[in-house]
């Protein structure tokens, strides 16, 4: 039987600068990806409706009254498609806000295409489920307080059997903490472990990701019982393991 060719991963580029759109289209198509381009929010929605998109490269500053942060919030409210923010502003506040609304990474313009490719591959790689290995299945499941975190399938399921949709960053953060219950992690360590590369570790970046994660896993995010803060240090996972 003839095997079907592997599906090319599909990138949606959202940027109002036609030169940047054309540059990214040419570069990523040469690297073997499918690319759809959009100049604004309306075209982005059309691309998401017509295509199965694997990742979005989203410019922060867009015309028409809808900026990248607004569009990132809209996408994140409906799906967990990875988002990499592209922007000409390299302000720390912009970067933190982008991560707060659910972006998986943030790249300032002007950028090197090879860096964008490396960042994109890293985000997509973290999205891929691990190969199924039956004998390691028990090691791939973390159970706590009735919850089940499936590391192989990258799924989080409640005690009632409902799946909780997590972004790439949220899943990696929870997996890192849940693998080591009782261990206190500094913000710098969490940044290194969840991104897999060297980044400037801003306190608010990690705090924003933890806050988003708490909203999904804590009964009362203001009084967390699973992910607790350690004053002046970082965070610790205190969920009790369950069989």
C-alpha positions in Angstrom: 0.0 0.0 0.0 1.3 3.4 -0.9 1.9 5.6 2.1 0.3 9.1 2.0 2.8 11.9 2.3 3.1 13.6 5.7 1.0 16.7 6.1 3.0 19.9 5.9 2.6 22.1 9.0 0.6 25.2 8.2 1.7 28.6 9.4 -0.6 31.6 9.4 1.3 34.9 9.2 -0.7 38.0 10.3 1.2 41.2 9.5 0.1 44.4 7.8 3.5 44.9 6.2 3.4 43.3 2.7 7.2 43.0 2.6 7.3 41.0 5.8 4.5 38.8 4.7 6.2 38.0 1.4 9.5 37.4 3.1 8.1 35.0 5.6 6.1 33.2 2.9 9.1 32.6 0.7 11.4 31.6 3.6 9.0 29.1 5.3 7.8 27.6 2.0 11.4 27.0 1.1 11.7 25.2 4.5 8.9 22.9 3.6 5.9 24.6 5.4 2.6 25.7 4.1 2.0 29.4 4.6 -1.1 31.5 4.6 -0.8 35.3 5.0 -3.3 37.9 6.4 -3.0 41.6 6.7 -5.6 42.2 9.5 -7.9 40.5 11.9 -10.7 39.9 9.3 -8.3 38.1 7.0 -6.9 36.1 10.0 -10.3 34.8 10.9 -10.9 33.8 7.3 -7.6 31.9 7.2 -8.5 30.1 10.5 -11.9 29.2 9.1 -10.6 27.9 5.8 -7.5 26.1 6.9 -6.2 23.8 9.6 -3.6 26.1 11.1 -0.7 24.7 13.2 0.8 28.0 14.4 0.2 31.7 14.1 2.9 34.4 13.6 1.0 37.5 14.8 2.2 41.1 14.6 1.4 43.2 17.6 0.6 46.4 15.7 -2.1 46.1 13.1 -4.5 48.5 11.3 -8.2 48.7 11.7 -8.6 49.0 15.4 -7.7 45.4 16.2 -4.1 45.0 17.5 -2.3 41.7 18.0 -3.1 41.5 21.7 -6.9 41.7 21.0 -6.6 39.0 18.3 -4.4 36.8 20.5 -7.1 36.9 23.2 -9.8 36.1 20.6 -7.8 33.1 19.3 -7.0 31.8 22.8 -10.6 32.0 23.9 -11.5 29.5 21.2 -8.4 27.3 20.7 -4.9 26.4 21.9 -3.2 27.1 18.5 0.3 28.2 19.3 0.9 31.9 18.9 4.3 33.7 18.4 4.0 37.5 18.6 6.0 39.6 16.2 6.5 43.3 17.0 8.7 46.3 16.3 8.4 47.2 20.0 10.8 45.5 22.3 9.3 46.8 25.5 9.2 44.5 28.5 5.6 45.4 29.3 4.5 44.5 25.8 6.2 41.2 26.0 4.7 40.3 29.4 1.2 41.4 28.2 1.6 39.2 25.1 2.4 36.2 27.3 -0.5 37.1 29.7 -3.0 36.8 26.9 -1.7 33.4 25.9 1.2 33.8 23.4 3.7 31.0 23.4 6.7 33.2 22.4 7.6 36.8 21.5 10.1 38.0 18.9 11.0 41.7 18.4 11.7 43.2 14.9 14.0 43.4 13.2 14.5 39.6 13.5 16.7 37.0 11.8 14.7 34.5 9.8 16.8 31.6 11.2 15.8 32.7 14.7 12.2 32.8 13.9 12.5 29.3 12.3 14.2 28.0 15.5 11.6 29.5 17.8 8.8 28.2 15.6 10.3 24.6 15.6 10.7 24.7 19.3 7.0 25.7 19.9 5.8 23.1 17.4 8.0 20.4 18.9 6.6 21.0 22.3 3.2 20.5 20.8 3.9 17.0 19.4 2.8 14.1 21.6 5.4 11.7 22.6 5.6 8.3 20.8 3.3 5.7 22.4 5.3 3.2 24.4 3.0 0.8 26.4 5.6 -0.2 28.9 6.2 3.4 29.9 2.5 4.3 30.0 2.5 4.5 33.8 5.4 6.9 33.8 3.6 9.1 31.3 0.6 9.7 33.7 0.7 12.0 36.7 -2.4 11.8 38.9 -3.1 14.3 41.7 -6.2 15.2 43.6 -8.3 13.2 41.1 -6.8 15.0 38.1 -4.9 13.2 35.4 -2.0 14.8 33.5 -1.1 12.7 30.4 2.4 13.7 29.4 2.4 11.5 26.3 -0.8 12.9 24.8 -0.4 16.3 26.5 -3.8 16.2 28.0 -5.2 17.4 31.4 -8.4 15.7 32.5 -10.5 16.5 35.6 -11.8 14.0 38.1 -15.1 14.2 36.3 -13.4 13.2 33.0 -13.6 16.6 31.3 -10.5 17.7 29.3 -9.0 21.1 30.2 -7.5 22.9 27.2 -4.0 24.2 28.0 -1.7 26.3 25.9 1.8 24.9 25.2 3.3 27.1 27.9 0.6 26.3 30.5 1.0 22.5 29.9 4.8 22.7 30.1 4.6 24.7 33.3 2.2 22.3 34.9 4.2 19.3 33.8 7.4 20.7 35.2 5.8 21.5 38.6 3.8 18.3 38.9 6.8 16.1 38.1 8.4 17.4 41.3 5.8 17.9 44.0 7.1 19.7 47.0 10.1 21.1 45.1 10.4 24.9 45.2 11.2 26.3 41.7 12.6 29.8 41.2 11.2 31.9 38.4 14.5 31.7 36.5 14.5 27.9 36.7 10.9 27.7 35.5 11.7 29.9 32.6 14.7 27.8 31.6 12.8 24.5 32.0 9.6 25.4 30.2 11.2 27.2 27.2 14.2 24.9 26.8 16.5 27.8 25.9 18.0 30.9 27.5 15.7 33.8 27.9 15.6 36.9 30.0 13.6 35.8 33.0 11.1 38.5 33.9 9.2 37.9 37.2 6.0 39.1 35.7 6.3 36.7 32.7 6.3 33.6 35.0 3.7 35.1 37.3 1.4 35.8 34.4 1.7 32.2 33.2 1.1 30.8 36.7 -2.0 33.1 37.1 -3.5 31.8 33.8 -2.8 28.2 34.8 -4.4 28.7 38.3 -7.6 29.9 36.6 -7.9 26.5 34.9 -6.8 24.1 37.7 -7.6 25.8 41.0 -11.0 25.8 42.6 -10.2 29.3 44.0 -7.3 30.9 42.0 -7.0 33.6 44.7 -6.4 30.9 47.4 -4.5 28.2 45.4 -4.3 24.7 46.8 -2.2 23.1 44.0 0.3 25.7 42.9 1.4 27.8 45.8 3.7 30.8 45.9 6.9 30.8 48.0 7.5 34.4 49.0 10.7 35.8 47.5 11.6 32.5 45.8 9.0 31.2 43.3 6.4 28.4 43.2 5.8 24.9 44.5 3.4 22.2 43.4 1.5 20.9 46.5 -1.1 18.6 44.8 -1.3 15.2 46.5 -0.5 12.2 44.3 -3.4 9.8 43.7 -3.6 6.4 42.2 
